[in-house]
Amino acid sequence: MAPFRYLDFYNTTTSTYGGLTHGFVPSPNGRGTADILQSCLVTVLLCSWSVLFLNVPARKDGRWARVRTQGWWMLFTLFFPEMITGIAAEQWRSADQSVQDFKDIAAEWEIGDTSDPSQKEVPSMQDNIQRYRTTPWTMRHAFFADMGGILLQFPDCPPFPVDGQQLAFLIGRGYLEYPTIESSDIWDRNKADTAARAVTLIQIAWFIVQAIGRGIQHLKLSTFELSTIAFIFCTFNSFFFFRHKPRDVETAITLQSEVTIAHIEQENGVQPCASYTQTPLDFVKSSNQVSLIAPFWFAIRICFDWSKAPERPIKCFGNSRTTPPRGIYTSDIIYGVIFCLGYFGIHLIGWHFHFPTRIEQFFWRICTLLLLGLMLLYMVLVAFGMMFARHLARLVFGNHQATTLLEVAGLLPRTKAVMLHLPVIAIYCIARGYIVLEGFVSLRALPPSVYASISWFDYVPHI
């Protein structure tokens, strides 16, 4: 390894003792404190902004309401990037299942068109087949529907958004014709700045290259940089799942239906629309939906959302919404476990990092283990609850109708639910907050090699 200078020890802003360099370190003789801080902040802020693929807002929402929503989700992403990845993964699974649903419907149309001669006289079926062949339902369509990009206008109800599962139900039952929506029309609504995304990826790539180079040359990293690498890990996963989802879409497509909601409810044995929670099509859902993210948001709403019930029917979908029609699969749960081990495992790399004090190192270790343990415990409990939800409802509450984990959780009185969930949420937030805060605080005292620059000439062939 080529020789390097750590820093100018004669600078009055720094002092070295105990194997650590204390104080603000300037940049001229290597990396300075400001360089580390700037690199991490720029990377994290770019990631937290570009990874947000928010749903279509309500038409009544003004510009400031949208900015406020964007800012809130950026703040949430800074502290809980792993949850954003979980939302992205389940929304991807929902879109994937929606594509399969429409393929099944198209296959039924094809079979009906070829096997039953009488069906050839039905123009709607032939038109649907032709429309589907021209504009097949893709992942982009599915994401667009699930994010509230399609509004339905019924004769007896105000317009409301429908997701891919509800749209497949209406089209499959003949209540609505297959819509001709070009992928280009959806992408035209995408206001995302491609150049900004490219800048984010370039910054991420450069940060990772720097981290790898420092590892090869045995130069230390700060805990702030380690936390940034964990943040990048989440961002890469989220980008993968959101690669087909349009970003910053502000307007939806409105479809007209000649069939009334009352007629649909009557044919499907549903009670009058006064019984629904969000839209009159709430009854279109799987009886055994499995989700790892929905219980988390249920706990958040129970503890912190004391606002009144939203206007019905709703005008847009919430950004935390994940709607896999048939729930998640075993492979999704396995991925979730591996992802959690990878994300929190990156923090565990800092187990033997040098901290300004022993107590800070102790708390870093405790908080890292707490975060990993709570996440794994959460996944185990959710999986257990999903398998035995029906039995829990009968044994604990004497209820024979609840079949899902969320329905069982809804049987708890709100006060008891808060007492059950709030301590766990508080411990997780405190542990996560300490990890974030320690990244800043530890910059006051770091090992000297943290401030050494990489000798890139070691990797360039030369004479």
Secondary structure, DSSP 8 states (H G I E B T S, - for coil): --------TT-TTEEEETTEEEE---STTS--HHHHHHHHHHHHHHHHHHT-------TT--HHHHHHHHHHHHHHHHH-HHHHHHHHHHHHHHHHHHHHHHHHHHHHHHHHHHH-GGGGG-HHHHHHHHHHHHS---HHHHHHHHTT-EEEEETTEEEEE--HHHHHHHHHTTSS------HHHHHHT----HHHHHHHHHHHHHHHHHHHHHHHTT----HHHHHHHHHHHHHHHHHHHTTTS--S----EEEE-SS-HHHHHHHTT---GGG-SSSTTTT-S-TT---SSHHHHHHHHHHH--S----SS-SS--TT----TT---HHHHHHHHHHHHHHHHHHHGGGG---SSHHHHHHHHHHHHHHHHHHHHHHHHHHHHHHHHHHHHHHHH--SS--SHHHHHTTS-HHHHHHHHHHHHHHHHHHHHHHHHHHHHGGGEE-GGGG----GGGGS---
